Amino acid sequence: MARACWLLCLVLLAGCAADDAPASAEQRPNILLILADDLGNNDLGAFGDGAAATPHIDTLAAQGVRFRRHYAQPSCRPARVELLTGKAASRVGLPPHFRGIGPEHVTLAEALGDGGYATAHIGKWHLGHSLASARPEAQGFDDWYGFLHALTTRNGSLDNPAASYIDPWLQGRDQAPARQQGHLTDLLTDAAIERIDGFSKAGRPWFLNLWYFAPHNPAQAAPRFAARFADSPEGEYLALLAQLDASVGRLLQALTDSGQLQNTLVVFVSDNGGVNRVRDSNQPFYGNKTSFYEGGIRTPLIISRPGQLAPMDIAQPVFIRDLMPTLLAQAGLPPVPGLDGLDLAPLLQGATLPRPARTYWDIGIPGWGAYSVLDLERQQWGLGVQVQDFEPVQNHFAPPRPATAAEQERMQGDYQRWQRQVRQVRMTAVSKPGNTREYAGDAYRRTPGYGGWTLQLPVNNDRPLSRLVAQEQQLEMTLGQGQLGLSMPGLELQAPLPGAGCQLLTVSAYYQWPARRPGDAELHFQVYLDDERLAGGREELRPEMLVDSYGATRVAADSGELVISNTYLNGNPSGHYRALTGSAPSCPGES
């Protein structure tokens, strides 16, 4: 639905008067978006202490707009989700277990492609590999080449996998994984330059999405770069950075040689902070990759277009989700509705942007969860039990200090309100024959199979005969004759029903799929009626439980309001339901 609405806007815009129409194909910029992997601020000379030799990227920075306070995500996948959708990752799908970007979300590639751009993806994907619906061609890319998961680069499989830069296994849209001779960074750069040269002859604007693996571990630079640095862990890492920098230089030279540099918008950004194993990649920021401190999330961002964007430094906070609306505006295309990101163009004119007072990052799996909040109103970085105070002169946050009881209570309350708002799945209901209602919308998050998923439904269990009360993919729930029945592939459950009348049925599950094979695939689940736990535990996950089908969710017509949220509950289901709906659970016909 979101993409259909955006396409209507695009059609209406195309029919406007010439003065209001977007720029012609000759005027609209090409877009080269370069994403580095695990690169911190201190890994670039232009952003750090100068120890890292990155002359080509430094030149790009000197000629472009340098966003000195850019925030991404603490790990790879959520950053890529935000980059391609312009939305908070938790609104699209909660990592680390992720089905893919759902069809309701318009991606950057889809929007540009619908606007007349040729689109290609090169390099790491990491946005789903198990299902065809998660691959680049399903997200708007005409062409792609690289790897769907980093752990397949050593042997082309997730069986006993590992990452490797040397003679990696790569694949394409119509190519099965195959070993390639050479260094991964060189091979990806070669493929990108081949596309740049091909695009130059096509006569239409293009979008090349180049997601490098460097400088992600393992630090395996090509010998010609390794020979220039000390034979030490830090030297190996600096060599990999130097190779990445040289590759950016090759790309810029290819644009120059093909006469496209002046009409190409070049973006350089990193998905998260560095790991800090062999050097302080995130200096002067506290924290590292996977942490929710500033050092795990704050990364370099450069946007350059010679002759069009004046070189400058921007000190205001910006976010990786801002890239989608910014690039669409630069391409002369209408904004996609419902984005969390903002067009950064006003900052180039010295204006400010209407940011929300607080921006959140979070993750949750059974037994562990974490979040952080950038509170622009209070100029604090919050982490639940810790806070960091902003130091304006240094333009970063001080080391963490214990939060006061009042600060903890405020942060937790604010976070829970935000979490409920982004985790609740938005659905539409239609009455159907046979005393049922069907819910549709937000297909990937509405249906179970990956990560946290909770279904809550007020049900009337006074009926004497067993009947279906809810059906979701291959998950069925029945009530009657004093029993609750739950059925899904590989799992059958019967539980006695306490009480009578209208009660809140809650089924909460967490689908934990391993990245490696062999590995433990587990289903964590809890079943409640009102606040009484009827069943729960862990079961082995099997492939047949993963369904790439997203039909409507069916419930009995005499049930109350259905709520589905992308979270895993360990208790207080009634409170969760009331917080999402604003009222206590009730069934139709209740007085």
N, C-alpha and C positions, 0 to 999 in steps of 0.2 A: 504494500500500500504506500509506504514512504517513497519508494522509487517511482511509482505511478504518479503521485502528486508532484514530485520533482520534475518528471518528464512533461507534465502538463504546463508547469511554469516555463520550462525550456521552450515548448511549442509557442506559448503565448508571447514569450520574449522575442522569438524569431519573427513573429508577425508584427512587431512594433515598428514605428517609423524608423527610417534610416538613422536619424540622429540618436535614437535610443538603443540601437542594435549593438551587440557585442562587436569587438574588433574583428576585422577580417582575418582569414587564415594566415595571411602574410604578416599581420601585425601581432597576432596572438603569440605569446612566447612558447617555445618548447620548454619542457620541464625535465630536468635531470635531478632526481632526488637520491642522494647518497646517504645511506644509513650505515654507520659504523656500529660494531657490536662490542659492548663492554668498554667503551672508550670514555675515560674521565676527563674533566677539565684540564688537569695537569698533563695530559697526554698530547696536548697541542701546544706548540710554542706560543701561538697567539693568545692562548687562554691561561697558560700555566707559567712555570718558573723558567722556561726556556731550555730545560735539560733535554726534552724530546725534540729531535730534529725533524720538523715537518714544514719545510720551506714552501711547498706547493699549496698546502692547505692554509698556511699563514698568508700567502699572497692572495688567495681567494678571500680570506677574512679581511685583509687590508683594503680590498677593492669592493667589499660588500657591507652588509648590515650585520653587526655582531650583537647577538642577543646574550647579554652577560648574565641573565638570571632566567635561564630556561629550565623547565622542569618536565621530565619524562615520566618514567616508572622505575621501580626497583629491579625489574627483570625483563627479559626479552619479549615474551608474548603480550603482556598487557600494553607495552609501549607500542607494539605494532598494531594492535587492535585500535588504539586511540589515533595513531597516525592515519590509518586507512578509513576510519569512520567519523572522526571528529567528535567522538563521544567518549565519556568516561568508560573505562574498560569494564567496570562493574555493571554498567547499564547494558552492555552488549553480551557479556559472558564472563563468568568469574574464573580466572586462572586458579590453580595450574591445570585443571582438567577441563578441556575445552573442545566442543564439537566443531566449531568454526563460526564464521560471521553469518548470522541468519539473513534470510532473503529480505526481511523487512528493513534492513539497514543498507542505505545507499553507500557504496564505497567510493573513495576518491577515484579509483580507476573506472568504475561504472559511470560516475558523473562526467569525467573527462571524455570517456569513450562516447557517451551519448551526446556530448557537445562537439563531436567531430575529431577528437584526438585519436591517433594511433597509440596503443598502450602495450607495454612490455614489462615483464618482471625478470630480473636477473639476480641470482644468489639465494641466500637463505630465505625460507618461507616461515616456518614455525607457527603457522596459524591453522593447523590441522592437517593430518596426513592419512588418517584411517579411512575417511569417507571422501568420495569424489566431489561431494557438495562443498567441501572445505578447501579445495585446491585453487590455485590462482585463476584458472580459466573460469571458475564459477564465481569469481569476485571481480570480474571486469577486465582481465588481462587477455589481450588477443594472443599473446605469445609469452612463453616463459622458459627459463633455463636455469638450472641450479639444483637445489636439494630441498626437500620438504621438511626434513629434520636433520639437525647437525650430526646426530649420532649415526646416520647412515653413510657418512662420507668416507669411512674407512673400508666398509665391505658391502655397501649397497643395501643393507638390511638392518633391522632392529634386533636381530638375533645376535647376542654377544657383541653389541655395537660399541663404537668409539668414534670420536671425531678425529679427522686428519686433514692436514693441508697438502700432504704429499700424494700425488697420483690419486686424487679423490674420485669417488663415484658420484656422477652427476646425471641428471635426467632432464627431459623437457616435456612440453605439452603432449607430444606424440612420440616421445622417446622413453623407453624403459631405462632404468638406472644402468650405467655402464662406467667402467673405470676409464679415467682420462689421464693421459701422461702430462705431468707438469705440476705447477704449484697452484693451489686453489685461487689465491688472489689474482694471479696472472690470468688464469683461465676465465674467471669472471670478468676481468677487465677486457680481455680479448673479445668476449661475447658482447659486452656492452658497446665497445667500439664498432664491432660489426653492425650492431643495430643502429648506432648513430650514423654510420656511413649509409646504411640502407634508407634510413628515414630522410636523409638529405635529398634523395632522389624521388621521394613519394609525393611531395607537394602539399603536405598537410601537417599541422602541428602534431607534436608527439610528447608522450609522457614515458620516461624510462625510470623505472623504480629499481634502483641498484642497492641491494642489501648485502653488504660484505659480511664475512664471518670475522675478519680481523678487527681488533686484536684479541679476540676471544681465545682462551686456552684451547689446545696446547700451543705454546709459542714456538712455531716451526716456520721460521723465515726461510726464503730461498737462499742458497749458499752465497750468492753474489751480495746479499744484504747482510747475512750473518757474519761474513768476513770483515765487515766494517766496524763491528762492535766487540766489546769484551766477551770472552767465553764464560759467561755467568748468566744466571737466571734473568737479571735485569738487562743484560746485554742482548739476550735472545728476544726479550720483549721489545726493547727499543728497535731492534732490527725489523721486527714485524710491523711496528709503527712506521718505520722508514719505508718499508715496501708498500704499505697502504698509501702513504703520502705520494710516493712515486707513481702509483696507479692513478691517483687523482690528477697528477700532472699529465699523465698520458691521456686521460679523458678530456682535459681542457685543451690539450694540443689537438686532439681529434676534432673537437668543436671548431677550433681555429682553422685547421686545415680544410674543413668542409664548409667554411664560411658561415657557421651557425652560432658562433660564440655570442655575437651581439644580440641575437634574438633567442637566447636560451637562459632561462631562470635556473640557477644552480643552487640547490639546497644541500648543506652538509649538516648532519645531526647524528647524535648517538642515542641508543635506546635506553641506556642506564649507566650508572657510574661504574668505575673500574673495580676489579676484585681486590686490588691492593695486596696481592701476594708477594710481589717482588719489588714494587715501588709504590709510593704514595700517588696513585693516579688521580685522586680526587682533591688534593691539596688546593685550598685551605679548608675544605669542607669536611665535616665530621661524618663518618660512615662509609659504606662501600656497597657494591652490588648485593641485592636481595635484602638489604636493610632498609628501613623506612626513615632513616635519617637523610639529611640533605645530600650528603655525599653519595648516597645510593640512587638519587633521583635527579640531581642537578647536573646537566650535561651541556656541552657546547652546541650552539645553533648558529649557522651562518646562512644568509640568503644573499645571493649576488646576481645582478643583471647589469652588465656594463652599459653605461650611458643612460640607464633608466632608474636605478636605485643608487642614491648618493651614499658613499661610505659613512658609517656612523656607528656609535655604540648605543644600545638600548639597555637601560638598567631596570626597567619595569618588569615584573614577573610575566612570563609567557609560558605556554604549555605545548607539548607535542600535539595535542588535539587541535591546536590553533592552525596547524599546517593545512588541513583540508579546506576550511573556509578561506584561508589566505590565498592558496593556490587557485581555487576556483574563481576568486575575485580577480586575480592577476590574469586568468584566462578569459575574462569577460563573460563568465557563466553565472547564472543566478545562484543564490545560496540554497543549500539543501536545508529544509526545515528541521527543527528539533535537535540541532547540534549543541554540544556543550562548548566547543571551541569558538573562537572569535577571529574575525579578519584582523590581521595585525597592521593593516595599512594606516590607520590613524596614528599609530605610534611613530611612523616615519615623518609625520607632520607635527610632532611635538605634543599631540593630544594624549589623553588617557583612555583606557577601556573600562566599560562598566562590569568589572569583575564581581562575582559573588564574594561575600565576606570570607568564606571558608572554602577550601578545596581539599578533597580527601583522596587518600590512597589506601587500599586495604586488600587483605587476602584472608581466606578462611578454609581450613580443612579440619577433619575430625581431630579434636584434641589440641588444636593450635590455631590461633588467629592473631593478626596484627593490623594496625592501622596507624596512619599519621595524618595530620591536618596542618595545612598552611593557613594560619589565621591572619589575614591582612588587616582586619579590624584591630586586633591587639598586637600585631607585629610579633607573633610567636609561632614557633613550630612545635606542635603537640604530638606526643606519642603515648597517650593514656596515663602513664605514671611518671612521665618526664616531660619537661618543656625546654625549649631553647629560645632565648631572647634574641631579637634581631639587632645587629650592630650596624647602623647605617653607614658609618665611615668605611668599614671593611666590606659592606654589602654582602654579608652572610651572617648566619646564625652562630651564636656562641655555643660552646660545648653544653651538653644537656645537664640540667639540674633536676632534682626531685620536684615533682608537681605538688602544690599544696592540695589539701583535701577539697577545697572549693574548686580549684582548677581541674582536678580529676573528675569531679562530679559534673562540671560544666562540659568538659570535653566528651565524656562518655554519653551524656544526654544528647548533645549535638550530633555526635557520630551515629548513635542509634537511629535518630530521626532521618538522617541522610541515608543510612544503610537501608532502612525499610523502604524509603522512597525509590531508590535505584534497583533494589532487589525484587520488588513486586512486579510481576509480569502483567502487562496491559493486555486485556482480552476484550472481545465483543461476544455477546451471547445471543443465540437465536433459538426460539422454541421450535421443536420438531415433532412430527407425529410419533405416537407411541409413548407419550408422557416423558419425553426427554428434552433436555436443553443441550445445545452444542456451543462450545467456546472455541474461538479461533483467534489467531494473531500471535506475533512473536514466537514463531514456530519452534526455533531451537531452544529457547529458554522455557517455553511452556511444556515441552516434552522431556521426560527423564532420559538419562543415559550418560551424562557427563557431569561431574562435580555435584554441588549441592542442589537439591530439589525437594520442595515441600508442597504437598497438596493438602488444603484444608477445606472441609465441606460440612456444613450443618446438615445432619441427616435425621430422619424420623424412623426410629427402630421399633415402632409399635406394630408394624405389619406382621401378620402371622406367617406369610410365605416368603421364601428367600427370593430376592430380586437384585438385579444389577443396579448399583447406585452410582458407579463411576467407572469409566473406561478411558484409558490413556495409552496409546500405542498398544503394547501387549500386556499392559497392567490392568487388571480388572478387580473391582471390589464389589462384594455382595453383602447384603444384610438380610436377616430374617431368621425366624425360629431360634432366636436367642444367640445367633452366631454371626461373627464377622468373618468373611472369606476374602482372602487376598491371593491373587494368582498372577504369576509372571513366569516367563521361561526359566525353568530350573528352580522355582520357588513356589511352594503351596503352603498357605498358612490358614489355620482355623483358630479363632479365639472366642471365648464366651463373652457376651455383651453385658456389662454392668448397667443397671438402671434402665430407664425407658424414656420415651418421648424424644424431643429434639435434643441431640447431642452433637458436639463438634468432633468429627472424624479428622484425624491428622495422620498422614503418612509422610514421613520425612526420611530422605535417603541421601547417601553420598556415594557416587560412583567413582571409584579410584582406580584408574587404568594406569599401568606402569609404562614408563617411556622405554624401558629395556625388556627384551625377552631373553631368557625366562625372567619373570618377575611376578610379584604377587598382585593380582587384580582382585579387589575387594569391594563388596557392596556393604556399606554400613546403613542400617535402617532402624527406625523407631516407629511404632504404631501406637497412637493414643486415641481414647474416646474421652472427650473433655480433657481433664488433666491426669487421667489414670492411664498409665502405660500398660498396654495389652501385650506387646511383643517388641522384640528388638534384638539386635546382635550384628554379627558379621556373616556374610556368605561369600563364597567364591563367585567372582564375576566370570561369565562365559561370553564368547563372541555373539551368541544368539540373543543376548540381552541388549545388544547395541543395534538399534533399529534406525535405518536411514529413511524414515517415513514419518510424515508430520500431519496426519489427519486431525480433525477436530476432536476436542476433549468432550466426551458425552457424560452427562450426569442425569439422575432422575429428576423429573420436574418438581417433585415435592421436596427437593433438597433446598437448602438456603444458598446464599451467595458463595460461589466458588472463589477461592483465593489460591494462587500458585506463586511461590517466591523462590528465588535461587539462593537458598540458604539451607543449612542443615541444623535442625533443632535438637537440642538435648533436654529440653524441658520448657515449661510454661507455654504450651501451645496456645491456650486461650488468650493469654496476654499478647502473644504475637499476632493472633487473628484480630483482636480488638484494636491493636495499634495500626494495622494495615487498613481496616475497614472503617474505623471510627465508631464501631458499635459492637455489642455482644452478638454472638452467633444466634440466629433464629431461623425457623423453618416457615414456609408459606402456610398461612391459615392459623398461625399461632396468635393468641390474643395477647 
